[in-house]
């Protein structure tokens, strides 16, 4: 292994990632009905071949833990594992993208909804019978067509990662190449679920009585949850016409260009085939970044735009001299942490009063609603990680996983989940762990920013250059744990999140 061979992997890896990112952006944004990924991987086969893998594995094993060389080698090895798995499942990814762009959910009354917009339709349905019928039809379609595809994808990915022989089993391999102790995080999640159970039971009961009178809590479904989080009573305070201007204004007041000198492109237009789940697509880091959102309406659009903007500004303001592995890969808990740092302004009274139409009385009610959502999502993602560790652990047969999924997610959230989603509601490679660490990271960073730049740091023109230089500019060179210690001198934990929810609910 030589430095030249690693440099060759970096150059080839960047070319591959740019082509894949561009193809996926075009497909997910609705500019193409499908993505042609297999030809791209075929053109760049060498960078993911056995020689490249052997070189990165040797660098990983031969460098001293804690050294910059080891940090770099670990990130490259993680990329080899992830990109290699992506190549293996590329045929299935192409089929899924094409299916999602054309699939239609048909109801018994003859009406139909494009699958790409079904979650929006469920959230917007005011009649509960209509909402449940639509979700029933969605689940039937997923069971028949999408779930088998997703299960095969997860199985292939697991088999490939374990074949690398980096560590014994999928979980241990992920921990070795990512630097994330998933096993310890699962223990934290179980403790969090126990400690917040009473608070969740009380909060859900109060919200359900108000929003869905006459519906027993034990009968609530995941479809009901989408409607509860839609919170349409607040729509008038979050007008669609002010969505992008309000968010851009806040970033400008913080002393940051919201387009990063033209490197960030905003795509908020309605388009057939555009996926309902918003995303940030860094096609060339840091020079070409797309923020893609299909509006749902109301406060969720503001939260989603803020989240994706955190990603977009992170990618667009990374130092261009960072090596490939610290711009394209690394601990995604970091970029998710920045995204959540921005979207959590929706739980900041001062931010809401300045950039939305909420008055002081309405803001208090809205903050309670936001805390309800926050607690639910934290409990949901804790349960997802507990489930996914068992999914990838191999001790539970694949055929038994749908029942385990329903049991685990329903117990954590009270909302009844469907077996149909057991393989659909899984972000590969323990991305739930990235989200959970990101929640913890944003809380630590927000506390530090308040200490440095006051409660309204988000409009302090001195804060922006600090965020760009000390946070965004460093890419993902550090693990989330290391970043928290460097910037705030504190470890990651659920404690500040619990405190914030309790304050908002009080």
BAPA-866117 format. One line per field, with one value per residue (C-alpha): y, z, x; residue number from 1. Coordinates in steps of 0.1 Angstrom, whole numbers, plus 5000, padded with zeros to 4 digits. Layout:
BEGIN
yy <- (Y,...) $
zz <- (Z,...) $
xx <- (X,...) $
i <- (NUM,...) $
//
This chain:
BEGIN
yy <- (5000,5035,5070,5071,5042,5059,5091,5072,5058,5093,5107,5077,5078,5115,5109,5080,5098,5129,5107,5087,5118,5136,5106,5101,5138,5139,5108,5118,5154,5141,5150,5114,5084,5061,5062,5044,5035,5002,5017,5043,5016,4996,5025,5029,4993,4996,5020,4995,4964,4940,4958,4991,4974,4957,4990,5008,4978,4976,5013,5010,4981,4994,5030,5039,5045,5082,5093,5114,5086,5062,5086,5090,5053,5045,5070,5055,5020,5030,5045,5014,4993,5016,5022,4985,4977,5004,4988,4954,4967,4991,4970,4970,5007,5014,4993,5010,5045,5036,5020,5049,5073,5054,5034,5044,5037,5026,5027,5007,5037,5039,5070,5068,5087,5086,5066,5095,5117,5093,5104,5140,5129,5108,5138,5162,5139,5155,5125,5097,5070,5084,5085,5049,5036,5054,5039,5005,5007,5019,4991,4965,4979,4980,4944,4931,4951,4973,4952,4922,4945,4962,4930,4916,4948,4946,4910,4916,4946,4926,4896,4920,4938,4906,4892,4920,4901,4934,4922,4893,4902,4932,4951,4947,4957,4989,4998,4992,5013,5041,5047,5046,5023,5012,4987,5013,5037,5010,5008,5045,5042,5016,5038,5068,5049,5038,5072,5091,5066,5084,5118,5103,5086,5119,5140,5117,5114,5152,5158,5130,5142,5176,5167,5133,5134,5101,5080,5058,5062,5024,5026,5053,5044,5056,5073,5092,5102,5118,5138,5149,5161,5180,5204,5223,5247,5265,5268,5305,5313,5296,5308,5291,5324,5333,5299,5305,5343,5339,5312,5330,5362,5345,5331,5365,5381,5355,5367,5339,5339,5314,5304,5301,5322,5305,5270,5261,5257,5257,5235,5239,5235,5210,5184,5150,5122,5143,5123,5134,5132,5162,5158,5176,5164,5174,5167,5183,5192,5221,5236,5222,5214,5210,5215,5196,5199,5190,5212,5195,5227,5245,5243,5210,5227,5254,5227,5206,5235,5245,5209,5206,5240,5230,5201,5223,5250,5224,5209,5242,5258,5228,5237,5226,5215,5188,5153,5133,5112,5142,5160,5131,5106,5105,5105,5116,5124,5156,5168,5156,5175,5207,5201,5196,5227,5246,5228,5231,5268,5257,5250,5285,5311,5340,5326,5318,5353,5369,5348,5334,5348,5334,5357,5351,5332,5311,5305,5289,5264,5257,5250,5224,5208,5209,5192,5165,5158,5159,5134,5111,5112,5106,5076,5064,5065,5049,5020,5019,5015,4987,4970,4975,4960,4929,4930,4932,4910,4879,4862,4869,4851,4875,4861,4871,4906,4922,4911,4923,4957,4962,4952,4974,5006,5003,4998,5029,5053,5038,5043,5010,5002,4979,4948,4960,4987,4964,4966,4999,5019,5011,5034,5012,5010,5021,5056,5058,5059,5089,5107,5100,5112,5142,5151,5149,5169,5198,5202,5205,5229,5251,5254,5264,5290,5306,5309,5325,5347,5350,5334,5348,5336,5327,5364,5375,5385,5373,5338,5330,5333,5311,5284,5285,5284,5262,5239,5237,5243,5212,5189,5155,5150,5145,5121,5138,5129,5147,5177,5181,5180,5204,5231,5227,5206,5182,5146,5136,5124,5125,5147,5181,5169,5157,5190,5210,5189,5192,5230,5232,5210,5228) $
zz <- (5000,4991,4995,4957,4957,4983,4963,4933,4953,4964,4928,4915,4945,4939,4902,4911,4938,4916,4888,4912,4931,4898,4886,4918,4920,4886,4894,4929,4919,4891,4861,4852,4857,4867,4876,4855,4882,4870,4840,4864,4888,4858,4845,4880,4889,4897,4926,4943,4933,4956,4952,4963,4992,5002,5001,5024,5047,5050,5058,5084,5102,5099,5112,5148,5164,5170,5143,5114,5090,5108,5108,5070,5064,5085,5065,5032,5044,5054,5020,5003,5023,5016,4980,4974,4990,4968,4937,4947,4953,4923,4902,4931,4936,4900,4902,4934,4920,4888,4909,4932,4902,4886,4913,4920,4952,4942,4967,4967,4956,4924,4933,4931,4944,4931,4956,4955,4971,4993,5026,5018,5010,5042,5064,5047,5049,5074,5074,5095,5075,5043,5059,5071,5038,5019,5043,5040,5002,5005,5027,5004,4975,4995,5007,4972,4953,4974,5005,4987,4968,5000,5018,4990,4991,5028,5026,4998,5016,5048,5029,5011,5042,5062,5032,5037,5067,5085,5118,5128,5117,5103,5135,5145,5110,5111,5144,5133,5101,5114,5148,5162,5191,5181,5209,5236,5218,5219,5256,5258,5237,5259,5289,5272,5263,5299,5314,5291,5290,5315,5299,5265,5277,5293,5263,5237,5256,5258,5222,5210,5231,5215,5179,5175,5199,5203,5191,5219,5222,5219,5184,5170,5139,5121,5096,5125,5136,5102,5106,5141,5131,5101,5127,5101,5127,5125,5087,5087,5106,5080,5046,5016,5000,5029,5033,5013,5019,5057,5060,5037,5057,5089,5073,5060,5094,5108,5084,5060,5022,5019,4984,4995,4966,4941,4950,4966,4942,4958,4942,4959,4928,4925,4899,4889,4900,4926,4958,4988,5011,5009,5004,4999,4969,4970,4934,4936,4971,4978,4944,4933,4959,4954,4981,4969,4987,4976,4997,5020,5034,5067,5095,5083,5052,5073,5094,5064,5045,5076,5079,5043,5044,5072,5050,5020,5037,5054,5020,5002,5029,5034,5028,4992,5003,5025,5011,4995,5026,5048,5023,5010,5038,5075,5104,5089,5125,5119,5088,5103,5135,5115,5097,5131,5145,5119,5120,5158,5154,5151,5189,5196,5207,5196,5161,5157,5167,5143,5112,5113,5118,5153,5182,5218,5228,5197,5200,5234,5220,5189,5211,5230,5197,5186,5218,5213,5179,5191,5219,5194,5169,5195,5208,5172,5162,5194,5186,5150,5161,5186,5158,5131,5153,5155,5118,5109,5138,5121,5151,5141,5109,5081,5081,5117,5113,5103,5136,5156,5137,5146,5182,5187,5170,5184,5219,5217,5200,5209,5172,5155,5128,5098,5090,5054,5064,5082,5054,5039,5071,5073,5064,5055,5075,5108,5097,5126,5148,5128,5134,5172,5176,5155,5179,5207,5188,5179,5215,5226,5197,5204,5241,5231,5205,5231,5255,5228,5209,5232,5229,5195,5180,5148,5139,5153,5124,5145,5148,5110,5104,5134,5122,5087,5098,5129,5120,5083,5070,5087,5067,5085,5095,5132,5148,5164,5198,5190,5175,5207,5229,5207,5203,5236,5259,5266,5257,5237,5257,5256,5288,5271,5248,5276,5294,5263,5258,5295,5293,5262,5276,5310) $
xx <- (5000,5013,5001,4997,4973,4951,4952,4941,4912,4903,4903,4883,4859,4851,4844,4821,4802,4796,4781,4759,4748,4738,4719,4700,4693,4677,4656,4644,4637,4614,4635,4639,4615,4644,4681,4707,4732,4747,4765,4781,4794,4806,4827,4843,4846,4883,4879,4856,4875,4895,4928,4913,4895,4928,4947,4922,4919,4957,4959,4932,4950,4985,4980,4979,4945,4939,4963,4952,4963,4941,4912,4915,4919,4888,4867,4880,4873,4838,4833,4846,4821,4791,4799,4806,4772,4755,4770,4757,4722,4722,4698,4673,4678,4670,4639,4628,4633,4614,4586,4582,4580,4551,4533,4497,4477,4442,4413,4381,4360,4381,4401,4439,4469,4505,4526,4552,4525,4506,4521,4511,4476,4473,4486,4462,4431,4407,4383,4397,4379,4394,4429,4427,4414,4442,4468,4452,4455,4490,4500,4485,4505,4537,4532,4528,4553,4578,4584,4599,4622,4633,4638,4660,4680,4687,4696,4721,4736,4741,4757,4781,4792,4798,4818,4844,4857,4865,4849,4827,4792,4774,4770,4807,4818,4797,4811,4847,4845,4822,4836,4800,4793,4758,4756,4761,4737,4710,4714,4709,4678,4663,4669,4654,4623,4618,4625,4601,4573,4551,4557,4548,4516,4503,4513,4498,4465,4461,4469,4446,4417,4420,4428,4410,4380,4362,4392,4406,4444,4448,4433,4456,4476,4506,4483,4467,4502,4508,4476,4484,4519,4504,4488,4468,4454,4488,4489,4479,4510,4533,4522,4537,4546,4568,4585,4617,4620,4617,4643,4667,4662,4672,4704,4713,4708,4731,4758,4757,4749,4720,4731,4768,4779,4755,4766,4732,4702,4667,4641,4607,4585,4558,4567,4552,4575,4593,4596,4576,4605,4627,4665,4697,4718,4755,4765,4800,4812,4814,4806,4772,4745,4707,4680,4649,4615,4580,4558,4532,4518,4520,4546,4562,4575,4593,4609,4618,4633,4654,4666,4677,4692,4715,4727,4731,4751,4773,4782,4786,4808,4832,4868,4876,4911,4898,4904,4876,4869,4862,4840,4819,4818,4827,4803,4769,4758,4776,4757,4725,4734,4738,4704,4688,4705,4686,4652,4652,4647,4610,4613,4628,4602,4623,4629,4592,4581,4606,4602,4566,4532,4528,4520,4530,4499,4499,4536,4532,4506,4527,4558,4538,4528,4564,4576,4550,4564,4600,4593,4575,4603,4629,4610,4603,4640,4651,4627,4639,4675,4665,4647,4674,4701,4680,4673,4711,4721,4709,4694,4658,4646,4637,4602,4597,4609,4576,4560,4590,4589,4552,4557,4588,4576,4540,4553,4575,4550,4515,4506,4498,4524,4519,4539,4541,4566,4591,4616,4605,4609,4646,4674,4704,4736,4721,4712,4689,4720,4732,4699,4699,4735,4726,4697,4722,4748,4725,4714,4751,4759,4728,4738,4773,4761,4738,4768,4789,4764,4733,4698,4692,4725,4706,4704,4737,4760,4790,4776,4775,4812,4818,4793,4808,4844,4844,4816,4807,4842,4856,4834,4830,4866,4855,4831,4801,4815,4848,4830,4809,4840,4859,4832,4813,4835,4806,4796,4766,4735,4697,4696,4695,4668,4646,4651,4640,4609,4599,4603,4581,4554,4553) $
i <- (1,2,3,4,5,6,7,8,9,10,11,12,13,14,15,16,17,18,19,20,21,22,23,24,25,26,27,28,29,30,31,32,33,34,35,36,37,38,39,40,41,42,43,44,45,46,47,48,49,50,51,52,53,54,55,56,57,58,59,60,61,62,63,64,65,66,67,68,69,70,71,72,73,74,75,76,77,78,79,80,81,82,83,84,85,86,87,88,89,90,91,92,93,94,95,96,97,98,99,100,101,102,103,104,105,106,107,108,109,110,111,112,113,114,115,116,117,118,119,120,121,122,123,124,125,126,127,128,129,130,131,132,133,134,135,136,137,138,139,140,141,142,143,144,145,146,147,148,149,150,151,152,153,154,155,156,157,158,159,160,161,162,163,164,165,166,167,168,169,170,171,172,173,174,175,176,177,178,179,180,181,182,183,184,185,186,187,188,189,190,191,192,193,194,195,196,197,198,199,200,201,202,203,204,205,206,207,208,209,210,211,212,213,214,215,216,217,218,219,220,221,222,223,224,225,226,227,228,229,230,231,232,233,234,235,236,237,238,239,240,241,242,243,244,245,246,247,248,249,250,251,252,253,254,255,256,257,258,259,260,261,262,263,264,265,266,267,268,269,270,271,272,273,274,275,276,277,278,279,280,281,282,283,284,285,286,287,288,289,290,291,292,293,294,295,296,297,298,299,300,301,302,303,304,305,306,307,308,309,310,311,312,313,314,315,316,317,318,319,320,321,322,323,324,325,326,327,328,329,330,331,332,333,334,335,336,337,338,339,340,341,342,343,344,345,346,347,348,349,350,351,352,353,354,355,356,357,358,359,360,361,362,363,364,365,366,367,368,369,370,371,372,373,374,375,376,377,378,379,380,381,382,383,384,385,386,387,388,389,390,391,392,393,394,395,396,397,398,399,400,401,402,403,404,405,406,407,408,409,410,411,412,413,414,415,416,417,418,419,420,421,422,423,424,425,426,427,428,429,430,431,432,433,434,435,436,437,438,439,440,441,442,443,444,445,446,447,448,449,450,451,452,453,454,455,456,457,458,459,460,461,462,463,464,465,466,467,468,469,470,471,472,473,474,475,476,477,478,479,480,481,482,483,484,485,486,487,488,489,490,491,492,493,494,495,496,497,498,499,500,501,502,503,504,505,506) $
//
